[in-house]
Each structure stands twice: as C-alpha cells, then as structure tokens.
Amino acid sequence: MKKSWNTRRILVLVFVLSFINTAILAKDYTDTLLVQVNGVGGGTKATVTVNEHDGLYDLNLRNFILEDETTRLAVGNVAISNIEPQTKDNKTFLIVSRDITISPGDLEGETWYGPMLGALPVEVTAVLEGDELQALINLDLMSTLKQIIEVRFGSKLVNGNGFHIPNGSFEAWHKSSGSYQEPNAWHSFESATGSLASSAGHHIEKSDKGRNESTCARIYAKTVTFLGIPVAVANGTMTTGRMNAGSTSADNPANNAYIDMSKTDKDGNGDPFYVSLTSRPDSLVMYLQYNQGKSNSDYHATVSAVITDGTYYQDPEDKTYKNVVAKAKNNEIAATNGNWERIAIPFVYENNNAEPKAILVTISTNAKAGTGNDGDEVLVDDITLVYNSKLSSLNVSGFEPDKFEYEVDELNTETLNPVVDGKAAFVVQRTEETEEAKTAFITVVSADMRGSKTYKVTAKKDTNGIQKPEMVLPDQSPVTSYGIDGRPVNHAQKGQIIIVRQADGKTVKVRK
C-alpha cells in the first residue's frame, strides 16, 4: 500500500534521484526510475547520462531540481569522478562504494537542500549493455535518518521483466466475469476453461487483510453441489496460468492449472494466461495465512512453482514432461491460525537443456484435491522470486558466506576461485594495489541485479622491506643494518636497537 512521505524523506529521495542521474554518464538513457524509502515509494521516468573519459567514468549533475504537483526542491550539483569500469560478457559494470557530498547549484534565488545532507554513503551497481542501462543504488541512512533507500533504474530492474512475477503484492485486480475479479497476472476458476468451467464456482476474492495494512489475495474452498445435492469440496486455487475444470472427479488430472505460451487468449486485463520468466531464480518466497474451516491436522495447503520452456505444461501432471527447467514445491503447509508466515521454497533444477521461458505458480487450499473443508482459506501476500547474491566458496582461510573482509599473508588473485551461491548470479573481480597493501574485490551480483555483495581480501605489505626478526648467532655475518625506522645504519650507537639482514637472507634484532 502506498504511503505518503514526510519532507525529510522527500529530501533524501531527491538526493538519490539526483545521484542516479549522475551516477551513470556521454550517452542519454531514458527509462523507468523507482525510489523506495524503507520499502515504500513510487516510480517515474528519468534520463540518465553517462560520460566516459580515459577509460574512466565521471558522474555529474548540475542544478538538479525536483518538482511535482505540490513540491519543488532544489538539490544542487552532484558529482562522483573517475569510476573504474569492469567488463565481462560484453557488459560494462560500474561498481563503487564511497561517501559523496552535494554542492550548491549556481542558479540565483534557489535554496539548495543537497549540501545540508553532508557526506552520504552510497553503493552503486550499474550495468551498461548495448543501448540499455540498469542500475541499483543503495543508501544506508539508518544511523542518521532511520531510513534505507533503494533506487532502481531501467525497466528490467524496476518491473522485473523476465525475472519476477508481476503484481506480487496483489494490489491490482481486473474484472474477470460478471461482478467477479481476479488479481492481475493471476487467475482462478472465474476464467477457467473445460467442460465444467461454468459449474466450478468462485474461489478467489480481494481481501483488505494484507500483512501490512494492504490488500492480498484470498482463495477459499467451497462445497460444490449438483441438483442441490452436495457433491464434493472444491479447493480454492490460484495460478499464474489458467485453470481447467474438465472432470467431476476431483483428483482427475483433467482438473488442473496449465500454461502454454502458444495460446493467444487474454484475460480481463488484456494479459496472456502465462508469466514470462527468462532467468533462473533460487527460491520462491511469499507470506501466507492458512486458516481451516474445521481443524484437521491431516490437511495442508500447497504451493507449487514450475519453470518451463513455455510449451504446454499442467499441474498436476498427466504424464512425464521434458520441458521442465526447475520445480519448487511445498505441499505440507500447516494451519497458521490467523498468523502471517514467511514461506521460502528453493528451486530444484532439472539436468536437461530446457531454457526458461515461463513460470507456472499454483497455490491451493489443500494439497489433495477433493479433501479439506468448506471455508478453508489461504491468504497470500508479497510473493516474489529470490536471486542469491553471495559466494558459497572462496579460497581464503576461515571463509564464511556472511563474512565480507579477510586478511591474508600473500594474495594470488588467480587462486581465489570464487563460487557463487546463486544459480544465475555472476562475479566481477578487480584488484587494487598501493604501497601498503594489495586488495582483491570480489562482487557478486544477483541475476535480477537487485542484490549485490562485495568480498574484500587484503594482503598487507612490509613497507620497510624487513621481515620478522630473530636473535643473531655468532657464526652468521651481518651484511646490512637498519634502525627500527627502516633506515640504513652504518655506525650503531651503544644501547641502540638495530635490525640486521644477514648473508643468508634472514633478519635479526640486535641491541648494541
């Protein structure tokens, strides 16, 4: 549910909007921009300009002003210079984590708010590929303003095209038949096919009992009658595909949810009866309530997600399908007694050559057709696909996936061998060397680009060129002497401590 922002949040929003317009610069990119403060926000159109010079990228924006129907806020000049790009698989990555400040603009008569924010810690992960730009900006202001800012630029990243299931918060609904509604991108028996579709009944409705004072989807079981005689309990079911009611026997696979991208049918919102998916997520996550009309511990709600190559597939299956890419299923969801629970289901990938094109998600009030009770219900909210962005392995001592900084005695970047945890995540690695240290930065970016983690491995250098000292032995002749400050010593004074480098290469500490 959209909520209004106070002036302070708008100010931070302005900054981030300014930064993203500069953070990505020589060519203009116009696309969708989404800014969220603590998970709440809205989208707009924005133009981002990218400027490249000497193999580096400068990010600049002058006299930025944000205006809407009620607010006009002058931000100022934003600049971040000399970002070193990284290239991989014909993509250019701009990855940076640093503090930046906004300077006043040079237009007269304006009050510039950006400089009032002081130094701002920003993390940027942007990808340039052909004529497309996708960028994720994270700004952690919890210590100062109690806010987490996330900015997404680019329609793929904002809308999740090919990566996510639309309308996962179930805010948008369309008219399906008569006065009945179905959530956008989702369907139930209101739009079913099959010889018994007209008698399948209604099993879905919009509910205002969402977990964050928002709307959610409610699917419910209902007794089916024939000539006024109760026949069976029809489970409440919702799917990203299309329902088919083809048999009076509840457990007959002619009653199913199916997907077929070759079909041109449209729902009441003008959308097809399938959801495109061209990536490989790691898990399906949602918030769910399962409440029973009559308590029975033998009954369980069920969630199933199947990624396919887009050709015909149905759930439950009526044969062995070879077009399946991966499955995620939980058919043992117990009653939650009015409480919202987070359900996370990992995908298990098939060992075949099928390429992801579509996803069929099906949620039902009972794992077994024809069982359950009249009044069983499942409330669903905030359903999403999760793409991991961590390492599962790195060749350093004491590695842990949630530990991001390491110190080593010697650093060989060729033998770090990072292994990603995500099925389709990718790694970008760079090395930075100074007089004091050599550091490898290993950034893991999730397939949908909505998450990234950077691991830092550092080997400090001996700036004095002196190794660990040992006591000198009489039969070892010194060849070079240094003071404890690392400077050469020709004539040591009495009581002075010196470091002696011997002929065999060893170093020892001696008091004169």
C-alpha positions as CSV (number, residue, x, y, z in Angstrom):
1,M,0.0,0.0,0.0
2,K,1.4,3.4,-1.0
3,K,2.0,5.7,1.9
4,S,2.8,9.5,2.0
5,W,6.4,10.6,2.7
6,N,7.3,13.4,5.0
7,T,9.5,16.3,3.9
8,R,12.7,14.6,5.3
9,R,12.1,11.5,3.2
10,I,11.4,13.6,0.2
11,L,14.7,15.3,0.7
12,V,16.6,12.1,0.8
13,L,14.6,10.9,-2.2
14,V,15.7,14.0,-4.1
15,F,19.3,13.3,-3.4
16,V,19.1,9.7,-4.6
17,L,17.2,10.7,-7.7
18,S,19.9,13.3,-8.3
19,F,22.7,10.8,-7.8
20,I,21.3,8.2,-10.1
21,N,21.0,10.7,-12.9
22,T,24.7,11.5,-12.4
23,A,25.8,8.0,-11.4
24,I,25.5,6.7,-14.8
25,L,27.1,9.2,-17.7
26,A,28.4,10.6,-22.9
27,K,25.1,9.0,-23.7
28,D,21.5,9.6,-22.5
29,Y,19.3,6.8,-21.2
30,T,15.6,7.4,-20.6
31,D,13.8,4.7,-18.7
32,T,11.8,3.9,-15.6
33,L,13.1,5.0,-12.2
34,L,11.9,3.6,-8.9
35,V,12.9,5.1,-5.5
36,Q,11.9,3.3,-2.3
37,V,12.4,4.6,1.3
38,N,12.1,1.7,3.8
39,G,10.3,-0.3,1.2
40,V,7.8,2.4,0.2
41,G,8.0,4.5,-2.9
42,G,6.9,5.1,-6.4
43,G,8.2,5.2,-10.0
44,T,8.7,7.9,-12.6
45,K,10.6,8.5,-15.9
46,A,14.1,9.7,-15.7
47,T,17.0,10.4,-18.1
48,V,20.5,9.3,-17.1
49,T,23.6,10.5,-18.8
50,V,26.9,8.5,-18.9
51,N,30.3,10.3,-19.6
52,E,33.4,8.3,-20.3
53,H,37.0,9.6,-20.4
54,D,40.4,8.0,-20.4
55,G,38.8,4.6,-19.6
56,L,37.1,6.0,-16.5
57,Y,33.6,7.3,-15.8
58,D,32.7,10.7,-14.3
59,L,29.2,11.2,-12.9
60,N,27.9,14.7,-12.8
61,L,24.6,16.6,-12.5
62,R,24.3,20.4,-12.2
63,N,21.5,22.4,-10.8
64,F,19.2,19.5,-10.2
65,I,15.7,20.4,-9.2
66,L,12.8,18.0,-8.4
67,E,9.3,19.2,-8.9
68,D,5.8,17.5,-8.7
69,E,2.3,18.9,-8.2
70,T,2.9,20.0,-4.7
71,T,6.6,20.2,-4.1
72,R,9.6,22.0,-5.6
73,L,13.0,21.1,-4.1
74,A,16.4,22.4,-5.4
75,V,19.0,19.8,-4.8
76,G,22.3,21.2,-6.2
77,N,25.3,19.8,-8.0
78,V,26.2,16.1,-7.7
79,A,29.5,14.7,-8.8
80,I,31.4,11.4,-8.5
81,S,34.5,11.1,-10.6
82,N,36.9,8.5,-12.0
83,I,35.0,5.3,-11.5
84,E,37.0,2.4,-12.9
85,P,34.7,0.2,-15.1
86,Q,34.9,-3.5,-15.3
87,T,33.9,-5.6,-18.4
88,K,32.6,-9.1,-18.6
89,D,30.5,-10.9,-21.2
90,N,30.0,-7.7,-23.3
91,K,28.8,-5.8,-20.3
92,T,30.3,-2.8,-18.6
93,F,30.0,-2.7,-14.8
94,L,30.2,0.4,-12.7
95,I,30.6,-0.8,-9.1
96,V,31.5,1.7,-6.4
97,S,31.1,2.2,-2.6
98,R,32.0,5.6,-1.2
99,D,30.9,8.8,0.5
100,I,29.8,11.7,-1.6
101,T,28.6,15.2,-0.9
102,I,26.3,17.5,-2.9
103,S,27.4,21.1,-3.6
104,P,25.2,24.1,-4.1
105,G,24.0,24.9,-7.6
106,D,24.8,28.1,-9.3
107,L,21.2,29.4,-10.1
108,E,20.3,32.5,-8.3
109,G,17.3,32.6,-5.9
110,E,17.4,28.9,-5.0
111,T,17.8,27.3,-1.6
112,W,19.9,24.2,-2.2
113,Y,19.0,21.4,0.1
114,G,21.5,18.8,-1.0
115,P,24.5,20.2,0.8
116,M,22.6,20.0,4.1
117,L,22.7,16.3,4.0
118,G,26.5,16.2,4.5
119,A,28.6,13.1,3.5
120,L,26.4,10.3,2.2
121,P,27.4,6.7,1.9
122,V,26.4,5.2,-1.4
123,E,26.7,1.8,-3.0
124,V,26.2,1.7,-6.8
125,T,26.0,-1.4,-9.1
126,A,25.2,-0.5,-12.7
127,V,25.4,-2.4,-15.9
128,L,25.7,-1.0,-19.4
129,E,24.8,-3.4,-22.2
130,G,24.2,-2.1,-25.7
131,D,21.5,0.6,-25.5
132,E,20.3,-0.5,-22.1
133,L,21.3,0.7,-18.6
134,Q,20.3,-1.0,-15.4
135,A,21.4,0.4,-12.1
136,L,20.8,-0.4,-8.4
137,I,21.7,2.3,-5.8
138,N,21.7,1.5,-2.0
139,L,21.9,4.3,0.6
140,D,22.0,3.2,4.2
141,L,20.9,6.1,6.4
142,M,19.7,4.1,9.4
143,S,22.2,5.7,11.8
144,T,21.1,9.2,10.9
145,L,17.5,9.2,9.5
146,K,16.4,5.7,10.2
147,Q,16.0,5.0,6.5
148,I,17.2,2.6,3.9
149,I,17.0,4.0,0.4
150,E,16.9,1.7,-2.7
151,V,16.9,3.1,-6.2
152,R,16.4,1.1,-9.3
153,F,16.8,2.4,-12.9
154,G,15.9,0.5,-16.0
155,S,12.6,-1.2,-16.9
156,K,14.1,-4.7,-16.5
157,L,15.3,-3.9,-13.0
158,V,12.3,-1.9,-11.9
159,N,9.5,-4.1,-13.4
160,G,11.3,-7.3,-13.1
161,N,10.6,-8.2,-16.8
162,G,11.7,-11.7,-17.3
163,F,12.9,-12.0,-13.7
164,H,9.8,-11.6,-11.4
165,I,6.1,-12.3,-11.1
166,P,4.0,-9.2,-11.7
167,N,1.6,-8.0,-9.0
168,G,3.1,-10.0,-6.2
169,S,1.6,-7.7,-3.7
170,F,-1.9,-8.2,-5.2
171,E,-2.8,-4.5,-5.3
172,A,-4.1,-4.6,-8.9
173,W,-7.2,-6.5,-9.8
174,H,-9.3,-6.8,-13.0
175,K,-12.9,-7.8,-13.8
176,S,-12.9,-11.5,-14.9
177,S,-16.6,-12.4,-15.2
178,G,-19.8,-10.7,-14.1
179,S,-19.0,-8.9,-10.8
180,Y,-16.1,-11.1,-10.0
181,Q,-12.5,-10.1,-10.0
182,E,-9.1,-11.8,-10.3
183,P,-5.7,-10.3,-9.4
184,N,-3.7,-9.0,-12.4
185,A,-1.3,-11.8,-13.7
186,W,-3.2,-14.4,-11.6
187,H,-6.3,-16.5,-12.4
188,S,-8.8,-18.8,-10.7
189,F,-11.9,-20.6,-11.7
190,E,-13.6,-17.3,-12.8
191,S,-11.6,-17.6,-16.1
192,A,-11.3,-21.3,-16.3
193,T,-11.6,-23.5,-19.4
194,G,-13.1,-27.0,-19.6
195,S,-16.5,-28.6,-19.9
196,L,-17.3,-28.0,-16.3
197,A,-15.9,-24.4,-16.0
198,S,-19.4,-22.9,-15.6
199,S,-20.1,-25.0,-12.6
200,A,-16.7,-24.7,-10.9
201,G,-17.9,-21.8,-8.7
202,H,-16.0,-18.9,-7.3
203,H,-13.0,-19.3,-5.1
204,I,-11.0,-16.1,-5.0
205,E,-11.5,-12.5,-3.8
206,K,-9.7,-9.4,-2.9
207,S,-9.1,-9.0,0.8
208,D,-8.1,-6.0,2.8
209,K,-6.3,-8.1,5.4
210,G,-2.9,-7.9,3.9
211,R,0.1,-8.2,6.2
212,N,1.0,-4.5,6.0
213,E,-2.4,-2.9,6.0
214,S,-2.6,-3.6,2.3
215,T,-4.7,-5.8,0.0
216,C,-4.0,-9.5,-0.5
217,A,-5.5,-12.4,-2.4
218,R,-7.9,-14.7,-0.5
219,I,-8.6,-18.2,-2.0
220,Y,-11.1,-20.4,-0.4
221,A,-12.6,-23.9,-0.5
222,K,-16.3,-24.3,-1.2
223,T,-18.7,-27.2,-1.3
224,V,-19.9,-28.0,-4.8
225,T,-23.5,-29.1,-5.3
226,F,-25.2,-30.9,-8.2
227,L,-29.0,-30.5,-8.4
228,G,-28.9,-29.1,-4.9
229,I,-27.0,-32.1,-3.5
230,P,-23.5,-31.6,-2.0
231,V,-21.0,-33.5,-4.2
232,A,-17.5,-32.5,-3.0
233,V,-15.4,-29.8,-1.6
234,A,-13.7,-27.8,-4.3
235,N,-10.4,-26.4,-3.2
236,G,-9.6,-22.7,-3.6
237,T,-6.9,-22.4,-6.2
238,M,-5.0,-19.5,-7.8
239,T,-2.4,-19.7,-10.6
240,T,-0.3,-17.6,-12.9
241,G,-1.5,-19.9,-15.7
242,R,-5.1,-20.9,-16.4
243,M,-7.4,-23.2,-14.6
244,N,-9.2,-26.1,-16.4
245,A,-12.3,-27.8,-15.0
246,G,-12.7,-31.0,-17.0
247,S,-13.9,-33.7,-14.7
248,T,-16.5,-34.3,-11.9
249,S,-13.8,-36.4,-10.2
250,A,-11.8,-34.0,-8.0
251,D,-8.5,-35.9,-8.3
252,N,-8.7,-36.4,-12.1
253,P,-5.8,-34.6,-13.8
254,A,-8.3,-33.1,-16.2
255,N,-8.8,-30.6,-13.4
256,N,-5.5,-28.6,-13.4
257,A,-3.7,-25.4,-13.8
258,Y,-1.8,-25.1,-17.1
259,I,0.4,-22.9,-19.2
260,D,1.0,-22.7,-22.9
261,M,2.7,-19.7,-24.4
262,S,1.4,-20.6,-27.9
263,K,-2.1,-19.6,-26.8
264,T,-3.2,-16.1,-27.7
265,D,-6.2,-15.9,-25.2
266,K,-6.3,-12.8,-23.0
267,D,-7.7,-12.2,-19.5
268,G,-9.9,-9.4,-18.4
269,N,-6.9,-7.1,-18.1
270,G,-5.7,-7.9,-21.6
271,D,-2.8,-10.1,-20.4
272,P,-2.0,-13.6,-21.5
273,F,-2.6,-16.6,-19.3
274,Y,1.1,-17.0,-18.5
275,V,4.0,-15.2,-16.9
276,S,7.3,-14.9,-18.8
277,L,10.5,-15.8,-17.0
278,T,13.8,-15.9,-18.7
279,S,16.1,-16.3,-15.7
280,R,16.9,-18.9,-13.1
281,P,15.7,-17.9,-9.6
282,D,17.0,-19.6,-6.4
283,S,13.8,-19.7,-4.4
284,L,10.1,-18.7,-4.3
285,V,9.2,-16.6,-1.2
286,M,5.8,-15.4,0.0
287,Y,3.8,-14.5,3.1
288,L,0.9,-16.8,3.7
289,Q,-2.0,-17.5,6.1
290,Y,-3.7,-20.9,6.1
291,N,-6.9,-21.0,8.1
292,Q,-9.1,-24.1,8.2
293,G,-12.9,-24.1,8.2
294,K,-12.7,-27.1,10.5
295,S,-9.4,-28.0,12.2
296,N,-7.7,-31.1,10.8
297,S,-4.0,-31.7,11.1
298,D,-4.1,-34.1,8.1
299,Y,-4.9,-31.3,5.7
300,H,-2.2,-29.0,4.3
301,A,-2.2,-26.0,1.9
302,T,0.2,-26.3,-1.0
303,V,2.4,-24.1,-3.2
304,S,3.9,-25.2,-6.5
305,A,6.1,-23.4,-8.9
306,V,7.3,-24.9,-12.2
307,I,9.7,-23.1,-14.6
308,T,9.2,-24.4,-18.2
309,D,10.4,-23.7,-21.7
310,G,6.9,-22.2,-22.4
311,T,5.4,-25.2,-24.2
312,Y,2.3,-26.9,-22.7
313,Y,2.6,-28.0,-19.1
314,Q,0.0,-28.8,-16.5
315,D,-0.1,-29.2,-12.7
316,P,-0.9,-31.8,-11.6
317,E,0.9,-33.7,-14.3
318,D,-0.8,-36.2,-16.6
319,K,2.5,-37.6,-17.9
320,T,6.2,-37.1,-17.7
321,Y,7.2,-33.6,-19.1
322,K,10.6,-33.0,-20.6
323,N,10.1,-29.2,-20.8
324,V,10.6,-28.5,-17.1
325,V,13.6,-26.4,-16.1
326,A,13.1,-26.4,-12.3
327,K,10.5,-27.0,-9.6
328,A,9.8,-25.5,-6.2
329,K,7.1,-27.2,-4.1
330,N,5.8,-27.3,-0.6
331,N,2.6,-29.4,0.0
332,E,2.9,-29.6,3.8
333,I,1.9,-26.1,4.9
334,A,0.1,-26.5,8.2
335,A,-2.6,-24.1,9.5
336,T,-1.1,-20.8,10.7
337,N,-4.1,-19.9,12.9
338,G,-4.5,-16.4,11.7
339,N,-0.8,-15.5,11.6
340,W,1.2,-14.5,8.6
341,E,4.2,-16.8,8.0
342,R,7.1,-16.4,5.6
343,I,7.3,-19.4,3.2
344,A,10.5,-19.9,1.3
345,I,10.8,-22.8,-1.2
346,P,14.1,-23.5,-3.0
347,F,14.0,-24.4,-6.7
348,V,15.4,-27.8,-7.7
349,Y,16.8,-27.7,-11.3
350,E,16.5,-30.5,-13.8
351,N,19.5,-31.8,-15.6
352,N,18.4,-31.1,-19.1
353,N,18.8,-28.5,-21.9
354,A,15.4,-26.8,-21.4
355,E,15.7,-23.0,-21.4
356,P,13.5,-20.9,-19.0
357,K,10.6,-19.1,-20.8
358,A,7.7,-19.1,-18.4
359,I,6.7,-19.9,-14.8
360,L,3.5,-21.6,-13.6
361,V,2.8,-20.9,-9.9
362,T,-0.2,-22.6,-8.3
363,I,-1.5,-22.1,-4.7
364,S,-4.3,-24.2,-3.3
365,T,-6.1,-24.6,0.0
366,N,-5.4,-28.3,0.1
367,A,-2.6,-30.5,-1.2
368,K,-5.0,-33.2,-2.2
369,A,-7.9,-32.5,-4.5
370,G,-11.4,-33.1,-3.2
371,T,-10.4,-33.1,0.5
372,G,-10.5,-30.3,3.0
373,N,-13.4,-28.4,4.5
374,D,-15.8,-25.8,3.3
375,G,-14.4,-22.5,4.4
376,D,-10.7,-23.4,4.3
377,E,-8.8,-20.3,3.1
378,V,-5.3,-19.2,2.1
379,L,-4.4,-15.6,2.2
380,V,-1.3,-14.7,0.1
381,D,0.7,-11.5,0.0
382,D,4.1,-10.2,-1.2
383,I,5.1,-13.2,-3.4
384,T,8.5,-12.9,-5.1
385,L,11.3,-14.8,-6.7
386,V,14.6,-14.6,-4.9
387,Y,18.0,-14.5,-6.6
388,N,21.0,-15.1,-4.3
389,S,24.0,-12.7,-4.4
390,K,26.6,-14.4,-2.1
391,L,29.5,-16.7,-2.5
392,S,29.3,-20.3,-1.4
393,S,33.1,-20.7,-1.6
394,L,36.3,-18.6,-1.7
395,N,39.8,-19.9,-1.3
396,V,40.7,-18.0,1.8
397,S,41.2,-19.3,5.4
398,G,38.1,-19.0,7.5
399,F,35.7,-18.2,4.7
400,E,32.0,-17.7,5.6
401,P,29.3,-16.6,3.2
402,D,28.3,-13.7,5.5
403,K,31.9,-12.6,6.3
404,F,33.0,-10.0,3.7
405,E,36.5,-8.9,4.7
406,Y,39.7,-11.1,5.0
407,E,43.4,-10.6,5.6
408,V,45.9,-13.0,4.1
409,D,49.7,-13.1,4.2
410,E,50.0,-13.4,0.4
411,L,47.4,-12.7,-2.2
412,N,47.3,-14.6,-5.5
413,T,44.1,-13.4,-7.3
414,E,44.4,-16.4,-9.7
415,T,43.7,-18.9,-6.9
416,L,40.8,-17.2,-5.1
417,N,38.4,-19.3,-7.1
418,P,35.1,-17.6,-6.1
419,V,32.0,-19.8,-6.4
420,V,28.6,-18.1,-6.4
421,D,25.6,-19.3,-4.4
422,G,23.0,-18.2,-6.9
423,K,22.1,-20.3,-9.8
424,A,22.4,-17.4,-12.3
425,A,24.5,-14.9,-10.2
426,F,27.7,-13.6,-11.7
427,V,31.0,-12.4,-10.3
428,V,33.0,-9.3,-11.1
429,Q,36.5,-9.2,-9.7
430,R,39.1,-6.4,-9.6
431,T,42.4,-5.8,-7.8
432,E,43.7,-2.6,-6.2
433,E,47.4,-2.2,-5.2
434,T,49.0,0.5,-3.1
435,E,52.3,0.8,-1.4
436,E,50.7,-0.5,1.8
437,A,48.6,-3.4,0.5
438,K,47.2,-5.4,-2.3
439,T,43.4,-6.0,-2.2
440,A,41.0,-8.1,-4.3
441,F,37.4,-7.0,-4.5
442,I,35.0,-9.8,-5.5
443,T,31.5,-8.5,-6.2
444,V,28.6,-11.0,-6.5
445,V,25.6,-9.6,-8.4
446,S,22.3,-11.4,-8.4
447,A,20.8,-12.4,-11.7
448,D,18.0,-9.8,-11.3
449,M,20.5,-7.2,-10.2
450,R,18.5,-6.3,-7.1
451,G,21.2,-7.5,-4.8
452,S,25.0,-7.5,-4.6
453,K,27.7,-8.3,-2.1
454,T,31.4,-7.4,-2.2
455,Y,34.1,-9.5,-0.6
456,K,37.4,-7.9,0.2
457,V,40.7,-9.9,0.5
458,T,43.7,-7.9,1.6
459,A,47.5,-8.7,1.9
460,K,49.4,-6.0,3.7
461,K,52.9,-5.2,2.5
462,D,56.1,-4.8,4.6
463,T,56.8,-1.2,3.8
464,N,60.2,-1.3,5.3
465,G,61.3,-4.3,3.5
466,I,62.1,-6.0,6.8
467,Q,60.9,-9.5,7.8
468,K,60.3,-11.0,11.2
469,P,63.4,-10.5,13.4
470,E,65.4,-13.3,15.0
471,M,68.3,-13.4,17.5
472,V,71.7,-13.1,15.8
473,L,74.0,-16.1,16.1
474,P,77.8,-15.6,16.3
475,D,78.7,-17.5,13.2
476,Q,76.4,-15.5,11.0
477,S,78.0,-12.5,9.5
478,P,75.7,-9.4,9.0
479,V,75.7,-7.7,5.7
480,T,73.2,-4.8,6.2
481,S,72.0,-2.9,9.3
482,Y,68.8,-0.9,9.7
483,G,67.3,1.2,12.5
484,I,63.8,0.3,13.8
485,D,62.5,3.1,11.5
486,G,63.8,1.1,8.5
487,R,66.7,3.5,7.6
488,P,70.2,2.1,6.9
489,V,72.7,2.3,9.9
490,N,76.4,2.5,9.3
491,H,77.6,3.0,12.9
492,A,75.3,1.9,15.6
493,Q,75.4,3.7,19.0
494,K,75.7,1.9,22.3
495,G,72.2,0.8,23.5
496,Q,70.7,1.3,20.1
497,I,68.4,-1.5,18.7
498,I,69.1,-2.4,15.1
499,I,67.8,-4.8,12.6
500,V,70.5,-6.9,10.8
501,R,69.9,-8.5,7.4
502,Q,72.4,-11.5,7.1
503,A,74.1,-13.0,4.1
504,D,71.6,-15.9,4.1
505,G,68.7,-13.5,3.8
506,K,67.5,-13.8,7.4
507,T,66.9,-10.7,9.6
508,V,67.6,-10.5,13.3
509,K,67.2,-7.9,16.0
510,V,70.4,-6.8,18.0
511,R,71.0,-4.3,20.9
512,K,74.4,-2.7,20.7
